[in-house]
Amino acid sequence: MTRDALQNRLIELAAKRFERDASTLSATDDFFEKLGIDSFQAMELMTDLEEEFDIEIPDYELQGVNTLAKLAEVIEPRL
């Protein structure tokens, strides 16, 4: 999966999880601000993503990750 395809999939999954229109999201948006979520909701999204891609991401690797583009950088090596 290319990074662009991965970012697009992350946008789709985040939009579905938080009932947003995917066309209003971009990979470079701060997802806390754009989605209006807190850290607990972000962890719920991570659980969804780990299940979707059948991967496990340690919490320490997610520190400072606030965009779907950065999240894709963390996920991509695990695919």
C-alpha positions as CSV (number, residue, x, y, z in Angstrom):
1,M,0.0,0.0,0.0
2,T,1.4,3.4,-0.9
3,R,1.6,6.1,1.6
4,D,-1.0,8.2,-0.2
5,A,-3.4,5.2,-0.2
6,L,-2.7,4.6,3.4
7,Q,-3.4,8.2,4.3
8,N,-6.7,8.1,2.3
9,R,-7.7,4.9,4.2
10,L,-6.9,6.6,7.5
11,I,-9.1,9.5,6.5
12,E,-11.9,7.2,5.6
13,L,-11.6,5.3,8.9
14,A,-11.4,8.4,11.0
15,A,-14.4,9.9,9.2
16,K,-16.4,6.8,9.8
17,R,-15.5,6.5,13.4
18,F,-16.3,10.1,14.2
19,E,-19.2,10.5,11.7
20,R,-17.6,13.2,9.6
21,D,-17.5,13.8,5.9
22,A,-14.2,12.4,4.7
23,S,-14.0,15.1,2.0
24,T,-13.6,17.7,4.8
25,L,-10.5,16.0,6.2
26,S,-6.9,16.0,5.0
27,A,-3.9,14.0,6.1
28,T,-2.2,17.1,7.4
29,D,-5.0,18.3,9.6
30,D,-4.5,18.2,13.3
31,F,-7.0,15.4,14.0
32,F,-7.7,16.5,17.5
33,E,-8.8,19.9,16.3
34,K,-10.4,18.9,13.1
35,L,-12.4,16.0,14.5
36,G,-13.0,17.6,17.9
37,I,-11.7,14.6,19.8
38,D,-9.8,14.1,23.0
39,S,-6.9,11.7,23.8
40,F,-9.3,8.9,24.9
41,Q,-11.2,9.1,21.5
42,A,-7.8,9.1,19.7
43,M,-6.9,5.9,21.5
44,E,-10.3,4.4,20.4
45,L,-9.3,5.3,16.8
46,M,-5.9,3.6,17.3
47,T,-7.7,0.4,18.4
48,D,-9.8,0.5,15.3
49,L,-6.7,1.0,13.2
50,E,-4.7,-1.7,14.8
51,E,-7.6,-4.1,14.1
52,E,-8.1,-2.8,10.6
53,F,-4.4,-3.4,9.7
54,D,-3.7,-6.3,12.0
55,I,-0.8,-4.4,13.7
56,E,0.2,-3.3,17.1
57,I,1.6,0.1,17.8
58,P,3.2,0.9,21.2
59,D,1.8,4.0,22.9
60,Y,5.2,5.6,23.1
61,E,5.5,5.7,19.3
62,L,2.3,7.8,19.1
63,Q,3.6,10.6,21.3
64,G,3.4,13.8,19.3
65,V,1.5,12.3,16.5
66,N,-1.4,14.6,15.7
67,T,-2.0,14.2,12.0
68,L,-3.0,11.3,9.9
69,A,0.1,11.8,7.7
70,K,2.3,11.3,10.8
71,L,0.2,8.4,11.8
72,A,0.7,6.8,8.3
73,E,4.5,7.1,8.9
74,V,4.1,5.1,12.1
75,I,1.8,2.5,10.5
76,E,3.5,2.0,7.1
77,P,6.6,0.1,8.3
78,R,4.3,-2.4,10.0
79,L,2.3,-3.3,6.9
